[in-house]
Amino acid sequence: MRKWWIRLTLIFTMLLVFFVVLFYRRDYSSAYVQSLYLSEQSHLIDLSINSLEGEPLSIETHYMDFGDPAQPVILLLHGAFSSSHTFIP
């Protein structure tokens, strides 16, 4: 019975190490991310929102502006785990 637990623990540890190595992502600096994703059409705007405690928070929001300003506006919003770059094509 003890050998079974040792094997199970070893297999679990190996799987845990495998998934940590496979899915680990380090944090990138804001400047690095902006150099990758900002384009000529990109703009950054500072917005103020309230936290859950009611305290004001300042956030920097990215938006992209395409087309003729004299034409009607279409606003496209992406969901979580997505990017505004999905709308470019």
PDB file of N, CA, C and O in Angstrom:
ATOM      1  N   MET A   1       0.825  -1.202   0.000  1.00  0.00           N
ATOM      2  CA  MET A   1       0.000   0.000   0.000  1.00  0.00           C
ATOM      3  C   MET A   1       0.867   1.263   0.000  1.00  0.00           C
ATOM      4  O   MET A   1       0.517   2.262  -0.628  1.00  0.00           O
ATOM      5  N   ARG A   2       1.985   1.211   0.700  1.00  0.00           N
ATOM      6  CA  ARG A   2       2.862   2.376   0.782  1.00  0.00           C
ATOM      7  C   ARG A   2       3.496   2.683  -0.583  1.00  0.00           C
ATOM      8  O   ARG A   2       3.649   3.851  -0.940  1.00  0.00           O
ATOM      9  N   LYS A   3       3.857   1.666  -1.332  1.00  0.00           N
ATOM     10  CA  LYS A   3       4.432   1.883  -2.655  1.00  0.00           C
ATOM     11  C   LYS A   3       3.437   2.569  -3.580  1.00  0.00           C
ATOM     12  O   LYS A   3       3.819   3.387  -4.417  1.00  0.00           O
ATOM     13  N   TRP A   4       2.174   2.238  -3.428  1.00  0.00           N
ATOM     14  CA  TRP A   4       1.118   2.850  -4.247  1.00  0.00           C
ATOM     15  C   TRP A   4       1.049   4.355  -4.000  1.00  0.00           C
ATOM     16  O   TRP A   4       0.937   5.136  -4.945  1.00  0.00           O
ATOM     17  N   TRP A   5       1.116   4.765  -2.727  1.00  0.00           N
ATOM     18  CA  TRP A   5       1.082   6.194  -2.387  1.00  0.00           C
ATOM     19  C   TRP A   5       2.323   6.914  -2.888  1.00  0.00           C
ATOM     20  O   TRP A   5       2.242   8.049  -3.356  1.00  0.00           O
ATOM     21  N   ILE A   6       3.456   6.262  -2.789  1.00  0.00           N
ATOM     22  CA  ILE A   6       4.699   6.872  -3.273  1.00  0.00           C
ATOM     23  C   ILE A   6       4.623   7.083  -4.781  1.00  0.00           C
ATOM     24  O   ILE A   6       5.009   8.142  -5.275  1.00  0.00           O
ATOM     25  N   ARG A   7       4.133   6.095  -5.513  1.00  0.00           N
ATOM     26  CA  ARG A   7       3.992   6.227  -6.969  1.00  0.00           C
ATOM     27  C   ARG A   7       2.985   7.311  -7.326  1.00  0.00           C
ATOM     28  O   ARG A   7       3.221   8.115  -8.229  1.00  0.00           O
ATOM     29  N   LEU A   8       1.874   7.331  -6.624  1.00  0.00           N
ATOM     30  CA  LEU A   8       0.850   8.347  -6.892  1.00  0.00           C
ATOM     31  C   LEU A   8       1.385   9.744  -6.615  1.00  0.00           C
ATOM     32  O   LEU A   8       1.130  10.671  -7.384  1.00  0.00           O
ATOM     33  N   THR A   9       2.120   9.901  -5.527  1.00  0.00           N
ATOM     34  CA  THR A   9       2.720  11.193  -5.194  1.00  0.00           C
ATOM     35  C   THR A   9       3.752  11.602  -6.241  1.00  0.00           C
ATOM     36  O   THR A   9       3.819  12.770  -6.623  1.00  0.00           O
ATOM     37  N   LEU A  10       4.546  10.659  -6.699  1.00  0.00           N
ATOM     38  CA  LEU A  10       5.547  10.940  -7.716  1.00  0.00           C
ATOM     39  C   LEU A  10       4.886  11.356  -9.033  1.00  0.00           C
ATOM     40  O   LEU A  10       5.329  12.309  -9.676  1.00  0.00           O
ATOM     41  N   ILE A  11       3.847  10.657  -9.429  1.00  0.00           N
ATOM     42  CA  ILE A  11       3.131  11.004 -10.665  1.00  0.00           C
ATOM     43  C   ILE A  11       2.493  12.379 -10.541  1.00  0.00           C
ATOM     44  O   ILE A  11       2.581  13.185 -11.467  1.00  0.00           O
ATOM     45  N   PHE A  12       1.858  12.657  -9.422  1.00  0.00           N
ATOM     46  CA  PHE A  12       1.233  13.962  -9.205  1.00  0.00           C
ATOM     47  C   PHE A  12       2.276  15.076  -9.235  1.00  0.00           C
ATOM     48  O   PHE A  12       2.040  16.125  -9.834  1.00  0.00           O
ATOM     49  N   THR A  13       3.419  14.862  -8.602  1.00  0.00           N
ATOM     50  CA  THR A  13       4.480  15.869  -8.585  1.00  0.00           C
ATOM     51  C   THR A  13       5.021  16.112  -9.991  1.00  0.00           C
ATOM     52  O   THR A  13       5.259  17.257 -10.373  1.00  0.00           O
ATOM     53  N   MET A  14       5.215  15.055 -10.754  1.00  0.00           N
ATOM     54  CA  MET A  14       5.703  15.203 -12.116  1.00  0.00           C
ATOM     55  C   MET A  14       4.696  15.962 -12.977  1.00  0.00           C
ATOM     56  O   MET A  14       5.090  16.820 -13.767  1.00  0.00           O
ATOM     57  N   LEU A  15       3.410  15.664 -12.841  1.00  0.00           N
ATOM     58  CA  LEU A  15       2.382  16.388 -13.593  1.00  0.00           C
ATOM     59  C   LEU A  15       2.323  17.853 -13.192  1.00  0.00           C
ATOM     60  O   LEU A  15       2.164  18.727 -14.045  1.00  0.00           O
ATOM     61  N   LEU A  16       2.449  18.124 -11.908  1.00  0.00           N
ATOM     62  CA  LEU A  16       2.432  19.502 -11.428  1.00  0.00           C
ATOM     63  C   LEU A  16       3.610  20.291 -11.996  1.00  0.00           C
ATOM     64  O   LEU A  16       3.434  21.416 -12.464  1.00  0.00           O
ATOM     65  N   VAL A  17       4.797  19.714 -11.959  1.00  0.00           N
ATOM     66  CA  VAL A  17       5.978  20.379 -12.515  1.00  0.00           C
ATOM     67  C   VAL A  17       5.805  20.596 -14.009  1.00  0.00           C
ATOM     68  O   VAL A  17       6.147  21.663 -14.519  1.00  0.00           O
ATOM     69  N   PHE A  18       5.279  19.602 -14.719  1.00  0.00           N
ATOM     70  CA  PHE A  18       5.056  19.713 -16.156  1.00  0.00           C
ATOM     71  C   PHE A  18       4.120  20.882 -16.476  1.00  0.00           C
ATOM     72  O   PHE A  18       4.415  21.682 -17.365  1.00  0.00           O
ATOM     73  N   PHE A  19       2.999  20.987 -15.761  1.00  0.00           N
ATOM     74  CA  PHE A  19       2.046  22.058 -16.049  1.00  0.00           C
ATOM     75  C   PHE A  19       2.571  23.429 -15.649  1.00  0.00           C
ATOM     76  O   PHE A  19       2.277  24.417 -16.323  1.00  0.00           O
ATOM     77  N   VAL A  20       3.332  23.512 -14.580  1.00  0.00           N
ATOM     78  CA  VAL A  20       3.922  24.793 -14.185  1.00  0.00           C
ATOM     79  C   VAL A  20       4.914  25.256 -15.246  1.00  0.00           C
ATOM     80  O   VAL A  20       4.918  26.427 -15.624  1.00  0.00           O
ATOM     81  N   VAL A  21       5.752  24.347 -15.724  1.00  0.00           N
ATOM     82  CA  VAL A  21       6.724  24.703 -16.761  1.00  0.00           C
ATOM     83  C   VAL A  21       6.025  25.067 -18.058  1.00  0.00           C
ATOM     84  O   VAL A  21       6.444  25.996 -18.749  1.00  0.00           O
ATOM     85  N   LEU A  22       4.960  24.345 -18.398  1.00  0.00           N
ATOM     86  CA  LEU A  22       4.254  24.568 -19.656  1.00  0.00           C
ATOM     87  C   LEU A  22       3.474  25.885 -19.668  1.00  0.00           C
ATOM     88  O   LEU A  22       3.469  26.590 -20.676  1.00  0.00           O
ATOM     89  N   PHE A  23       2.821  26.217 -18.565  1.00  0.00           N
ATOM     90  CA  PHE A  23       1.908  27.359 -18.556  1.00  0.00           C
ATOM     91  C   PHE A  23       2.424  28.587 -17.831  1.00  0.00           C
ATOM     92  O   PHE A  23       1.690  29.571 -17.736  1.00  0.00           O
ATOM     93  N   TYR A  24       3.633  28.589 -17.319  1.00  0.00           N
ATOM     94  CA  TYR A  24       4.165  29.754 -16.609  1.00  0.00           C
ATOM     95  C   TYR A  24       4.377  30.913 -17.586  1.00  0.00           C
ATOM     96  O   TYR A  24       4.979  30.745 -18.647  1.00  0.00           O
ATOM     97  N   ARG A  25       3.881  32.069 -17.217  1.00  0.00           N
ATOM     98  CA  ARG A  25       4.082  33.294 -17.995  1.00  0.00           C
ATOM     99  C   ARG A  25       4.529  34.397 -17.037  1.00  0.00           C
ATOM    100  O   ARG A  25       3.874  34.672 -16.031  1.00  0.00           O
ATOM    101  N   ARG A  26       5.645  35.014 -17.369  1.00  0.00           N
ATOM    102  CA  ARG A  26       6.104  36.102 -16.510  1.00  0.00           C
ATOM    103  C   ARG A  26       5.381  37.391 -16.891  1.00  0.00           C
ATOM    104  O   ARG A  26       4.845  37.508 -17.993  1.00  0.00           O
ATOM    105  N   ASP A  27       5.369  38.339 -15.990  1.00  0.00           N
ATOM    106  CA  ASP A  27       4.766  39.638 -16.257  1.00  0.00           C
ATOM    107  C   ASP A  27       5.681  40.457 -17.155  1.00  0.00           C
ATOM    108  O   ASP A  27       6.898  40.471 -16.971  1.00  0.00           O
ATOM    109  N   TYR A  28       5.091  41.133 -18.120  1.00  0.00           N
ATOM    110  CA  TYR A  28       5.845  42.009 -19.005  1.00  0.00           C
ATOM    111  C   TYR A  28       5.611  43.458 -18.594  1.00  0.00           C
ATOM    112  O   TYR A  28       4.563  43.790 -18.040  1.00  0.00           O
ATOM    113  N   SER A  29       6.572  44.303 -18.862  1.00  0.00           N
ATOM    114  CA  SER A  29       6.425  45.714 -18.532  1.00  0.00           C
ATOM    115  C   SER A  29       5.410  46.352 -19.482  1.00  0.00           C
ATOM    116  O   SER A  29       5.172  45.860 -20.585  1.00  0.00           O
ATOM    117  N   SER A  30       4.834  47.432 -19.039  1.00  0.00           N
ATOM    118  CA  SER A  30       3.861  48.160 -19.857  1.00  0.00           C
ATOM    119  C   SER A  30       4.500  48.666 -21.146  1.00  0.00           C
ATOM    120  O   SER A  30       3.870  48.638 -22.203  1.00  0.00           O
ATOM    121  N   ALA A  31       5.726  49.120 -21.068  1.00  0.00           N
ATOM    122  CA  ALA A  31       6.421  49.626 -22.262  1.00  0.00           C
ATOM    123  C   ALA A  31       6.626  48.520 -23.295  1.00  0.00           C
ATOM    124  O   ALA A  31       6.482  48.756 -24.494  1.00  0.00           O
ATOM    125  N   TYR A  32       6.962  47.310 -22.831  1.00  0.00           N
ATOM    126  CA  TYR A  32       7.155  46.190 -23.751  1.00  0.00           C
ATOM    127  C   TYR A  32       5.846  45.808 -24.447  1.00  0.00           C
ATOM    128  O   TYR A  32       5.821  45.585 -25.658  1.00  0.00           O
ATOM    129  N   VAL A  33       4.781  45.736 -23.685  1.00  0.00           N
ATOM    130  CA  VAL A  33       3.476  45.373 -24.263  1.00  0.00           C
ATOM    131  C   VAL A  33       3.027  46.444 -25.251  1.00  0.00           C
ATOM    132  O   VAL A  33       2.502  46.118 -26.316  1.00  0.00           O
ATOM    133  N   GLN A  34       3.224  47.706 -24.916  1.00  0.00           N
ATOM    134  CA  GLN A  34       2.840  48.782 -25.824  1.00  0.00           C
ATOM    135  C   GLN A  34       3.659  48.740 -27.105  1.00  0.00           C
ATOM    136  O   GLN A  34       3.129  49.022 -28.179  1.00  0.00           O
ATOM    137  N   SER A  35       4.941  48.393 -27.018  1.00  0.00           N
ATOM    138  CA  SER A  35       5.753  48.303 -28.236  1.00  0.00           C
ATOM    139  C   SER A  35       5.274  47.179 -29.143  1.00  0.00           C
ATOM    140  O   SER A  35       5.445  47.255 -30.360  1.00  0.00           O
ATOM    141  N   LEU A  36       4.678  46.141 -28.572  1.00  0.00           N
ATOM    142  CA  LEU A  36       4.169  45.034 -29.377  1.00  0.00           C
ATOM    143  C   LEU A  36       2.822  45.335 -30.028  1.00  0.00           C
ATOM    144  O   LEU A  36       2.603  44.989 -31.189  1.00  0.00           O
ATOM    145  N   TYR A  37       1.920  45.976 -29.290  1.00  0.00           N
ATOM    146  CA  TYR A  37       0.528  46.028 -29.711  1.00  0.00           C
ATOM    147  C   TYR A  37       0.007  47.385 -30.157  1.00  0.00           C
ATOM    148  O   TYR A  37      -1.025  47.440 -30.828  1.00  0.00           O
ATOM    149  N   LEU A  38       0.669  48.474 -29.818  1.00  0.00           N
ATOM    150  CA  LEU A  38       0.159  49.771 -30.234  1.00  0.00           C
ATOM    151  C   LEU A  38       0.532  50.049 -31.686  1.00  0.00           C
ATOM    152  O   LEU A  38       1.641  49.742 -32.124  1.00  0.00           O
ATOM    153  N   SER A  39      -0.404  50.630 -32.419  1.00  0.00           N
ATOM    154  CA  SER A  39      -0.168  50.945 -33.830  1.00  0.00           C
ATOM    155  C   SER A  39      -0.455  52.428 -34.058  1.00  0.00           C
ATOM    156  O   SER A  39      -0.683  53.179 -33.109  1.00  0.00           O
ATOM    157  N   GLU A  40      -0.440  52.838 -35.325  1.00  0.00           N
ATOM    158  CA  GLU A  40      -0.725  54.243 -35.653  1.00  0.00           C
ATOM    159  C   GLU A  40      -2.143  54.636 -35.243  1.00  0.00           C
ATOM    160  O   GLU A  40      -2.398  55.796 -34.921  1.00  0.00           O
ATOM    161  N   GLN A  41      -3.053  53.684 -35.256  1.00  0.00           N
ATOM    162  CA  GLN A  41      -4.448  53.964 -34.921  1.00  0.00           C
ATOM    163  C   GLN A  41      -4.715  53.892 -33.415  1.00  0.00           C
ATOM    164  O   GLN A  41      -5.823  54.199 -32.973  1.00  0.00           O
ATOM    165  N   SER A  42      -3.739  53.500 -32.640  1.00  0.00           N
ATOM    166  CA  SER A  42      -3.916  53.316 -31.200  1.00  0.00           C
ATOM    167  C   SER A  42      -3.887  54.637 -30.456  1.00  0.00           C
ATOM    168  O   SER A  42      -3.155  55.564 -30.802  1.00  0.00           O
ATOM    169  N   HIS A  43      -4.707  54.687 -29.427  1.00  0.00           N
ATOM    170  CA  HIS A  43      -4.758  55.841 -28.527  1.00  0.00           C
ATOM    171  C   HIS A  43      -4.907  55.325 -27.106  1.00  0.00           C
ATOM    172  O   HIS A  43      -5.520  54.281 -26.881  1.00  0.00           O
ATOM    173  N   LEU A  44      -4.351  56.052 -26.152  1.00  0.00           N
ATOM    174  CA  LEU A  44      -4.495  55.725 -24.738  1.00  0.00           C
ATOM    175  C   LEU A  44      -5.222  56.872 -24.059  1.00  0.00           C
ATOM    176  O   LEU A  44      -4.918  58.041 -24.298  1.00  0.00           O
ATOM    177  N   ILE A  45      -6.182  56.535 -23.213  1.00  0.00           N
ATOM    178  CA  ILE A  45      -6.944  57.554 -22.504  1.00  0.00           C
ATOM    179  C   ILE A  45      -6.990  57.168 -21.030  1.00  0.00           C
ATOM    180  O   ILE A  45      -7.165  55.997 -20.693  1.00  0.00           O
ATOM    181  N   ASP A  46      -6.831  58.154 -20.159  1.00  0.00           N
ATOM    182  CA  ASP A  46      -6.921  57.923 -18.715  1.00  0.00           C
ATOM    183  C   ASP A  46      -8.372  58.081 -18.280  1.00  0.00           C
ATOM    184  O   ASP A  46      -9.000  59.108 -18.537  1.00  0.00           O
ATOM    185  N   LEU A  47      -8.895  57.054 -17.620  1.00  0.00           N
ATOM    186  CA  LEU A  47     -10.261  57.076 -17.115  1.00  0.00           C
ATOM    187  C   LEU A  47     -10.242  56.924 -15.609  1.00  0.00           C
ATOM    188  O   LEU A  47      -9.306  56.353 -15.049  1.00  0.00           O
ATOM    189  N   SER A  48     -11.264  57.429 -14.957  1.00  0.00           N
ATOM    190  CA  SER A  48     -11.395  57.278 -13.521  1.00  0.00           C
ATOM    191  C   SER A  48     -12.647  56.460 -13.241  1.00  0.00           C
ATOM    192  O   SER A  48     -13.736  56.801 -13.703  1.00  0.00           O
ATOM    193  N   ILE A  49     -12.486  55.371 -12.479  1.00  0.00           N
ATOM    194  CA  ILE A  49     -13.618  54.537 -12.084  1.00  0.00           C
ATOM    195  C   ILE A  49     -13.571  54.376 -10.576  1.00  0.00           C
ATOM    196  O   ILE A  49     -12.560  54.679  -9.943  1.00  0.00           O
ATOM    197  N   ASN A  50     -14.657  53.904 -10.008  1.00  0.00           N
ATOM    198  CA  ASN A  50     -14.704  53.663  -8.569  1.00  0.00           C
ATOM    199  C   ASN A  50     -14.416  52.196  -8.281  1.00  0.00           C
ATOM    200  O   ASN A  50     -14.894  51.310  -8.990  1.00  0.00           O
ATOM    201  N   SER A  51     -13.633  51.945  -7.239  1.00  0.00           N
ATOM    202  CA  SER A  51     -13.363  50.579  -6.807  1.00  0.00           C
ATOM    203  C   SER A  51     -14.597  50.030  -6.104  1.00  0.00           C
ATOM    204  O   SER A  51     -15.580  50.746  -5.915  1.00  0.00           O
ATOM    205  N   LEU A  52     -14.545  48.770  -5.720  1.00  0.00           N
ATOM    206  CA  LEU A  52     -15.672  48.180  -4.995  1.00  0.00           C
ATOM    207  C   LEU A  52     -15.894  48.851  -3.647  1.00  0.00           C
ATOM    208  O   LEU A  52     -17.000  48.826  -3.106  1.00  0.00           O
ATOM    209  N   GLU A  53     -14.833  49.452  -3.108  1.00  0.00           N
ATOM    210  CA  GLU A  53     -14.945  50.178  -1.838  1.00  0.00           C
ATOM    211  C   GLU A  53     -15.379  51.626  -2.043  1.00  0.00           C
ATOM    212  O   GLU A  53     -15.554  52.362  -1.071  1.00  0.00           O
ATOM    213  N   GLY A  54     -15.555  52.043  -3.296  1.00  0.00           N
ATOM    214  CA  GLY A  54     -15.980  53.397  -3.600  1.00  0.00           C
ATOM    215  C   GLY A  54     -14.851  54.384  -3.788  1.00  0.00           C
ATOM    216  O   GLY A  54     -15.099  55.576  -3.973  1.00  0.00           O
ATOM    217  N   GLU A  55     -13.616  53.915  -3.746  1.00  0.00           N
ATOM    218  CA  GLU A  55     -12.474  54.800  -3.924  1.00  0.00           C
ATOM    219  C   GLU A  55     -12.190  54.989  -5.408  1.00  0.00           C
ATOM    220  O   GLU A  55     -12.291  54.031  -6.174  1.00  0.00           O
ATOM    221  N   PRO A  56     -11.835  56.208  -5.835  1.00  0.00           N
ATOM    222  CA  PRO A  56     -11.551  56.428  -7.259  1.00  0.00           C
ATOM    223  C   PRO A  56     -10.246  55.753  -7.683  1.00  0.00           C
ATOM    224  O   PRO A  56      -9.237  55.818  -6.981  1.00  0.00           O
ATOM    225  N   LEU A  57     -10.290  55.110  -8.840  1.00  0.00           N
ATOM    226  CA  LEU A  57      -9.115  54.463  -9.429  1.00  0.00           C
ATOM    227  C   LEU A  57      -8.862  55.056 -10.803  1.00  0.00           C
ATOM    228  O   LEU A  57      -9.805  55.324 -11.548  1.00  0.00           O
ATOM    229  N   SER A  58      -7.613  55.259 -11.141  1.00  0.00           N
ATOM    230  CA  SER A  58      -7.257  55.764 -12.458  1.00  0.00           C
ATOM    231  C   SER A  58      -6.746  54.596 -13.293  1.00  0.00           C
ATOM    232  O   SER A  58      -5.835  53.878 -12.878  1.00  0.00           O
ATOM    233  N   ILE A  59      -7.343  54.408 -14.481  1.00  0.00           N
ATOM    234  CA  ILE A  59      -6.899  53.331 -15.369  1.00  0.00           C
ATOM    235  C   ILE A  59      -6.594  53.911 -16.744  1.00  0.00           C
ATOM    236  O   ILE A  59      -7.206  54.886 -17.179  1.00  0.00           O
ATOM    237  N   GLU A  60      -5.641  53.293 -17.409  1.00  0.00           N
ATOM    238  CA  GLU A  60      -5.278  53.695 -18.763  1.00  0.00           C
ATOM    239  C   GLU A  60      -5.939  52.708 -19.724  1.00  0.00           C
ATOM    240  O   GLU A  60      -5.704  51.502 -19.638  1.00  0.00           O
ATOM    241  N   THR A  61      -6.753  53.213 -20.628  1.00  0.00           N
ATOM    242  CA  THR A  61      -7.509  52.375 -21.551  1.00  0.00           C
ATOM    243  C   THR A  61      -7.032  52.608 -22.976  1.00  0.00           C
ATOM    244  O   THR A  61      -6.793  53.740 -23.397  1.00  0.00           O
ATOM    245  N   HIS A  62      -6.901  51.510 -23.702  1.00  0.00           N
ATOM    246  CA  HIS A  62      -6.447  51.548 -25.093  1.00  0.00           C
ATOM    247  C   HIS A  62      -7.659  51.469 -26.012  1.00  0.00           C
ATOM    248  O   HIS A  62      -8.558  50.657 -25.795  1.00  0.00           O
ATOM    249  N   TYR A  63      -7.683  52.308 -27.031  1.00  0.00           N
ATOM    250  CA  TYR A  63      -8.689  52.190 -28.082  1.00  0.00           C
ATOM    251  C   TYR A  63      -8.048  52.487 -29.425  1.00  0.00           C
ATOM    252  O   TYR A  63      -6.994  53.118 -29.498  1.00  0.00           O
ATOM    253  N   MET A  64      -8.694  52.026 -30.483  1.00  0.00           N
ATOM    254  CA  MET A  64      -8.176  52.221 -31.841  1.00  0.00           C
ATOM    255  C   MET A  64      -9.224  52.969 -32.652  1.00  0.00           C
ATOM    256  O   MET A  64     -10.421  52.705 -32.537  1.00  0.00           O
ATOM    257  N   ASP A  65      -8.765  53.897 -33.467  1.00  0.00           N
ATOM    258  CA  ASP A  65      -9.652  54.738 -34.259  1.00  0.00           C
ATOM    259  C   ASP A  65      -9.297  54.565 -35.734  1.00  0.00           C
ATOM    260  O   ASP A  65      -8.206  54.939 -36.163  1.00  0.00           O
ATOM    261  N   PHE A  66     -10.226  53.995 -36.510  1.00  0.00           N
ATOM    262  CA  PHE A  66     -10.026  53.764 -37.938  1.00  0.00           C
ATOM    263  C   PHE A  66     -11.052  54.560 -38.735  1.00  0.00           C
ATOM    264  O   PHE A  66     -12.119  54.893 -38.218  1.00  0.00           O
ATOM    265  N   GLY A  67     -10.744  54.859 -39.964  1.00  0.00           N
ATOM    266  CA  GLY A  67     -11.727  55.394 -40.897  1.00  0.00           C
ATOM    267  C   GLY A  67     -11.823  56.907 -40.936  1.00  0.00           C
ATOM    268  O   GLY A  67     -10.994  57.634 -40.389  1.00  0.00           O
ATOM    269  N   ASP A  68     -12.880  57.344 -41.614  1.00  0.00           N
ATOM    270  CA  ASP A  68     -13.147  58.759 -41.851  1.00  0.00           C
ATOM    271  C   ASP A  68     -13.964  59.326 -40.690  1.00  0.00           C
ATOM    272  O   ASP A  68     -15.036  58.800 -40.388  1.00  0.00           O
ATOM    273  N   PRO A  69     -13.485  60.388 -40.029  1.00  0.00           N
ATOM    274  CA  PRO A  69     -14.230  60.963 -38.905  1.00  0.00           C
ATOM    275  C   PRO A  69     -15.591  61.541 -39.295  1.00  0.00           C
ATOM    276  O   PRO A  69     -16.455  61.722 -38.436  1.00  0.00           O
ATOM    277  N   ALA A  70     -15.789  61.832 -40.583  1.00  0.00           N
ATOM    278  CA  ALA A  70     -17.061  62.401 -41.023  1.00  0.00           C
ATOM    279  C   ALA A  70     -18.151  61.335 -41.174  1.00  0.00           C
ATOM    280  O   ALA A  70     -19.329  61.670 -41.298  1.00  0.00           O
ATOM    281  N   GLN A  71     -17.771  60.065 -41.164  1.00  0.00           N
ATOM    282  CA  GLN A  71     -18.727  58.970 -41.329  1.00  0.00           C
ATOM    283  C   GLN A  71     -19.303  58.551 -39.974  1.00  0.00           C
ATOM    284  O   GLN A  71     -18.739  58.887 -38.933  1.00  0.00           O
ATOM    285  N   PRO A  72     -20.436  57.811 -39.983  1.00  0.00           N
ATOM    286  CA  PRO A  72     -21.007  57.314 -38.721  1.00  0.00           C
ATOM    287  C   PRO A  72     -20.024  56.397 -37.982  1.00  0.00           C
ATOM    288  O   PRO A  72     -19.157  55.774 -38.595  1.00  0.00           O
ATOM    289  N   VAL A  73     -20.173  56.327 -36.683  1.00  0.00           N
ATOM    290  CA  VAL A  73     -19.266  55.576 -35.827  1.00  0.00           C
ATOM    291  C   VAL A  73     -19.841  54.187 -35.546  1.00  0.00           C
ATOM    292  O   VAL A  73     -21.031  54.033 -35.272  1.00  0.00           O
ATOM    293  N   ILE A  74     -18.969  53.186 -35.622  1.00  0.00           N
ATOM    294  CA  ILE A  74     -19.303  51.827 -35.190  1.00  0.00           C
ATOM    295  C   ILE A  74     -18.350  51.495 -34.051  1.00  0.00           C
ATOM    296  O   ILE A  74     -17.132  51.594 -34.204  1.00  0.00           O
ATOM    297  N   LEU A  75     -18.900  51.105 -32.919  1.00  0.00           N
ATOM    298  CA  LEU A  75     -18.098  50.781 -31.749  1.00  0.00           C
ATOM    299  C   LEU A  75     -18.066  49.265 -31.588  1.00  0.00           C
ATOM    300  O   LEU A  75     -19.113  48.630 -31.461  1.00  0.00           O
ATOM    301  N   LEU A  76     -16.863  48.681 -31.593  1.00  0.00           N
ATOM    302  CA  LEU A  76     -16.695  47.241 -31.424  1.00  0.00           C
ATOM    303  C   LEU A  76     -16.014  46.995 -30.082  1.00  0.00           C
ATOM    304  O   LEU A  76     -14.935  47.528 -29.823  1.00  0.00           O
ATOM    305  N   LEU A  77     -16.640  46.194 -29.236  1.00  0.00           N
ATOM    306  CA  LEU A  77     -16.087  45.862 -27.926  1.00  0.00           C
ATOM    307  C   LEU A  77     -15.733  44.385 -27.899  1.00  0.00           C
ATOM    308  O   LEU A  77     -16.545  43.539 -28.273  1.00  0.00           O
ATOM    309  N   HIS A  78     -14.526  44.078 -27.459  1.00  0.00           N
ATOM    310  CA  HIS A  78     -14.148  42.669 -27.335  1.00  0.00           C
ATOM    311  C   HIS A  78     -14.379  42.212 -25.908  1.00  0.00           C
ATOM    312  O   HIS A  78     -14.477  43.028 -24.992  1.00  0.00           O
ATOM    313  N   GLY A  79     -14.464  40.913 -25.727  1.00  0.00           N
ATOM    314  CA  GLY A  79     -14.684  40.341 -24.408  1.00  0.00           C
ATOM    315  C   GLY A  79     -13.381  40.054 -23.691  1.00  0.00           C
ATOM    316  O   GLY A  79     -12.300  40.410 -24.160  1.00  0.00           O
ATOM    317  N   ALA A  80     -13.503  39.406 -22.548  1.00  0.00           N
ATOM    318  CA  ALA A  80     -12.329  39.027 -21.767  1.00  0.00           C
ATOM    319  C   ALA A  80     -11.501  38.010 -22.534  1.00  0.00           C
ATOM    320  O   ALA A  80     -12.038  37.220 -23.311  1.00  0.00           O
ATOM    321  N   PHE A  81     -10.219  38.029 -22.320  1.00  0.00           N
ATOM    322  CA  PHE A  81      -9.261  37.122 -22.956  1.00  0.00           C
ATOM    323  C   PHE A  81      -9.286  37.261 -24.469  1.00  0.00           C
ATOM    324  O   PHE A  81      -9.090  36.283 -25.190  1.00  0.00           O
ATOM    325  N   SER A  82      -9.523  38.455 -24.941  1.00  0.00           N
ATOM    326  CA  SER A  82      -9.532  38.740 -26.374  1.00  0.00           C
ATOM    327  C   SER A  82      -8.742  40.019 -26.590  1.00  0.00           C
ATOM    328  O   SER A  82      -8.166  40.569 -25.652  1.00  0.00           O
ATOM    329  N   SER A  83      -8.718  40.486 -27.827  1.00  0.00           N
ATOM    330  CA  SER A  83      -7.937  41.658 -28.152  1.00  0.00           C
ATOM    331  C   SER A  83      -8.672  42.474 -29.221  1.00  0.00           C
ATOM    332  O   SER A  83      -9.406  41.921 -30.040  1.00  0.00           O
ATOM    333  N   SER A  84      -8.466  43.784 -29.202  1.00  0.00           N
ATOM    334  CA  SER A  84      -9.051  44.627 -30.236  1.00  0.00           C
ATOM    335  C   SER A  84      -8.432  44.345 -31.593  1.00  0.00           C
ATOM    336  O   SER A  84      -8.987  44.720 -32.626  1.00  0.00           O
ATOM    337  N   HIS A  85      -7.284  43.685 -31.591  1.00  0.00           N
ATOM    338  CA  HIS A  85      -6.628  43.348 -32.856  1.00  0.00           C
ATOM    339  C   HIS A  85      -7.393  42.285 -33.637  1.00  0.00           C
ATOM    340  O   HIS A  85      -7.133  42.097 -34.826  1.00  0.00           O
ATOM    341  N   THR A  86      -8.328  41.589 -33.000  1.00  0.00           N
ATOM    342  CA  THR A  86      -9.143  40.604 -33.714  1.00  0.00           C
ATOM    343  C   THR A  86     -10.082  41.279 -34.724  1.00  0.00           C
ATOM    344  O   THR A  86     -10.541  40.631 -35.665  1.00  0.00           O
ATOM    345  N   PHE A  87     -10.367  42.559 -34.540  1.00  0.00           N
ATOM    346  CA  PHE A  87     -11.273  43.281 -35.433  1.00  0.00           C
ATOM    347  C   PHE A  87     -10.557  43.883 -36.647  1.00  0.00           C
ATOM    348  O   PHE A  87     -11.228  44.318 -37.583  1.00  0.00           O
ATOM    349  N   ILE A  88      -9.258  43.923 -36.664  1.00  0.00           N
ATOM    350  CA  ILE A  88      -8.521  44.591 -37.731  1.00  0.00           C
ATOM    351  C   ILE A  88      -8.787  43.966 -39.097  1.00  0.00           C
ATOM    352  O   ILE A  88      -9.029  44.718 -40.040  1.00  0.00           O
ATOM    353  N   PRO A  89      -8.759  42.653 -39.271  1.00  0.00           N
ATOM    354  CA  PRO A  89      -9.033  42.106 -40.612  1.00  0.00           C
ATOM    355  C   PRO A  89     -10.436  42.459 -41.083  1.00  0.00           C
ATOM    356  O   PRO A  89     -10.831  42.080 -42.185  1.00  0.00           O
TER     357      PRO A  89
END
